[in-house]
Amino acid sequence: MNQARNGKISKEMDIVAKNEQVDVDFIKRGIAKGRIVIPKSNVRDFEKPIGIGEGLFVKINANIGSSKKVCDIQGELEKAQIAVKFGADTIMDLSTGITELDIKTIRDKILKEVKVPLGTVPIYQSALRALDKKGAIIHMDEDDLFNVIEEQAKEGVDFFTIHVGVTKHIVSYLKKHPRMMGITSRGGTFLAAWILENEQENPFNHKYDYLLEMAREHDFTISLGDGMRPGCIFDSTDYVQVHELLEISKLVKRAWQKDVQVIVEGPGHVPAHQIESNIKMQKSLCDGAPFYVLGPLVTDIAPGYDDIVSAIGGVIAGMAGVDYLCYVTPSEHLSLPTKEDVKRGVICSKIAAHAVNIARYGSRATQWDFKMDSARKNLNWEEMIKYSIDPDTSRKIHYRDGHSIDDDGTCSMCGEFCAIKILKKAIEKKK
Amino acid sequence: MNQARNGKISKEMDIVAKNEQVDVDFIKRGIAKGRIVIPKSNVRDFEKPIGIGEGLFVKINANIGSSKKVCDIQGELEKAQIAVKFGADTIMDLSTGITELDIKTIRDKILKEVKVPLGTVPIYQSALRALDKKGAIIHMDEDDLFNVIEEQAKEGVDFFTIHVGVTKHIVSYLKKHPRMMGITSRGGTFLAAWILENEQENPFNHKYDYLLEMAREHDFTISLGDGMRPGCIFDSTDYVQVHELLEISKLVKRAWQKDVQVIVEGPGHVPAHQIESNIKMQKSLCDGAPFYVLGPLVTDIAPGYDDIVSAIGGVIAGMAGVDYLCYVTPSEHLSLPTKEDVKRGVICSKIAAHAVNIARYGSRATQWDFKMDSARKNLNWEEMIKYSIDPDTSRKIHYRDGHSIDDDGTCSMCGEFCAIKILKKAIEKKK
């Protein structure tokens, strides 16, 4: 951000401009104003830095990570690789188990082998450390919180979700006026429990300037986490959610004063008719800071299919101006995702992001569809498969009824009643 | 419609009002004005007639049916049963093969064993008859077209998709000004090919009054098919699509003059930013006639995942006022769907319809979510599974990592880092 404000164009800005098909000055101005971020640690090097924000293609993030109940280090690395293969722009490693060494090992592997921006929620490691050394998460002290961030920043983590907006006021309000689902953000809950136990302000909020200095020094991006994101549709757009957003809007401006890149995180479970106003409220309050949403999930009744529920919300959010979608897998609300779930989650999110890009940017985004449609009108199945978002799946479905490439060119849906074929023949005949 | 206009309340209106939690007078007035239809043949009897239209829950349709390449009569019946099990409100049998006897057998079975409204596209049978007796679809004559409708109406088919709006003018325009994907509606293509070959007006359009008399006599609902529905995002909202809608808007009013219930069908492939205007244009031009869409599909790049692409479009369309969603399965654009595809397609569509109902009707639609959320906040997994849209899938995912019901109540996603559990404990402790 400092470079952009000084009129300097970095290598990263150039690459982003080229990939986005926009002028590099547009990128530079966007970064200077805080409306675009390029999350990239100065320790890391990867070929394809990405930009997130106003006027750019919508990006998607895939969460991976172990838990205490399922901890397979190699498996998590493979999930990250699958996610990138199917189009994830960034990875967040949300590992929470079993030990600090496990999650450090997973992170090391990803930093080395997966060449996209990596984010974490560092409080998970702080919590593990407190649990291990002091017997309970709520016994974390400020050092546990800040030291972990510095350690991870030095390793090269590109961006951190930090729940700076979870204040003592919000937590005490929530205690007096419970909502249906309480807090479902893990980082938000750790801090809320800490605030309740210690009767003090959130250390990240209290010492925000220190956090900003650290961010400036190590060149990491702060993703201001929404600890109060609604955990069910009934909690959506309520006092604590909006109050936290107000708090975050102040934190955004303080970050910009120190040339620190920030992203704002948002809901969560939101009924379809409330999504647009949520996005527009954030964009207005936060002066156009990049907005990153988890979902939104438009209904709570579909565990096993929340990848789909989230793709629906993601498109509505994207049409209203969201910049960055966090995927949701079919396992959400049920268990840790498998590799197959990660793949489905990424594909769903990719579809959502692409649908928004078409709506926002027209021909800057539709080349892919054009290739598919050109193949489709010629009934060229091999080309259709090639341009599918998941060629293997397309191939399997198309050929499962025993077609061969030497077939009459129709599929088993219509066979000789193929509309494309019949019309073509009728028009040819009359020429 | 005639009964409603004469102020009579039928048994069907009563049932629909009860299921929709609205006053029966609201239903009666809606039917009288044409804004609500209850598609039900006077030959058939089933327990749960459904209403489609303004102020009612969004309904979903599942298409089943054989093709010449895949014709499994028992299999198609099972698909219809699976669709109803997972929430399809209506079934359309789009069988096209292998022989007239096959498709009649499938229809008979469904009429007897599947107790929801059944629709067909009768021209498919007319085309099969022409192909069999005269060697080519385009040799159909008016008798082939109208006789099949009368035969199927007598059997008890509740509604028919008929492409009355495909006019000679539109077809000749399309011949002169080709669009990317031409026509992908099968019924639309048969009629367009017929018009090109015979250089005459579409018989359904030319003899529309005769069709309306037949509808009145046999009490079937006409679904005015959109033969020009865009087959790719580049053809969306173009001259032929909108011209056909204008034609359809006139046909709606002529039907209402004869007390005939009509539904209007719509696109198709539509980029996300064009959906709202498409729906509002239809609602305005057609004086609020129920609107039935296939998709809409917001991108063309995801064969294998078009159930999801369609759920996204369905919610945006529903928010703008659509009444009735036709499902799309993962096999769309690739092959005839399997039973598993039918299940996925229905679930996707059901999620979309439910998300819209929440947005439109609030607490009239959210009881289901409330039950799920009550179970979720108590970490009651058996209840969560019970209230899932697909309990078997939820159960499989939740328990796959070896949990038992005697577990600590958390899932393998977070384990001991469960936000719900930690916050609850922290609050209890401070009480």
Interface residues (C-beta under 8 A of the other chain):
Chain A: S67 K68 K69 V70 T96 G97 Y124 A127 I137 I138 K175 M180 M181 G182 I183 T184 S185 R186 G188 T189 F190 A192 A193 L196 E197 G231 C232 I233 F234 P271 A272 H273 V298 T299 D300 I301 A302 P303 G304 Y305 D307 I308 V309 A311 I312 V315 I316 M319 P330 S331 E332 H333 L334 S335 L336 T338 I347 C348 I351 A352 H354 A355 V356 I358 A359 R360 T366 W368 D369 F370 M372 D373 R376 K377 M384 Y387 S388 I389 D390 T393 S394 I397 H398 R400 D401 H403 T410 C411 S412 M413 C414 G415 E416 F417 A419 I420 I422 L423 K424 K425 A426 I427 K429 K430
Chain B: S67 K68 K69 V70 T96 G97 Y124 A127 I137 I138 K175 M180 M181 G182 I183 T184 S185 R186 G188 T189 F190 A192 A193 L196 E197 G231 C232 I233 F234 P271 A272 H273 V298 T299 D300 I301 A302 P303 G304 Y305 D307 I308 V309 A311 I312 V315 I316 M319 P330 S331 E332 H333 L334 S335 L336 T338 I347 C348 I351 A352 H354 A355 V356 I358 A359 R360 T366 W368 D369 F370 M372 D373 R376 K377 M384 Y387 S388 I389 D390 T393 S394 I397 H398 R400 D401 H403 T410 C411 S412 M413 C414 G415 E416 F417 A419 I420 I422 L423 K424 K425 A426 I427 K429 K430
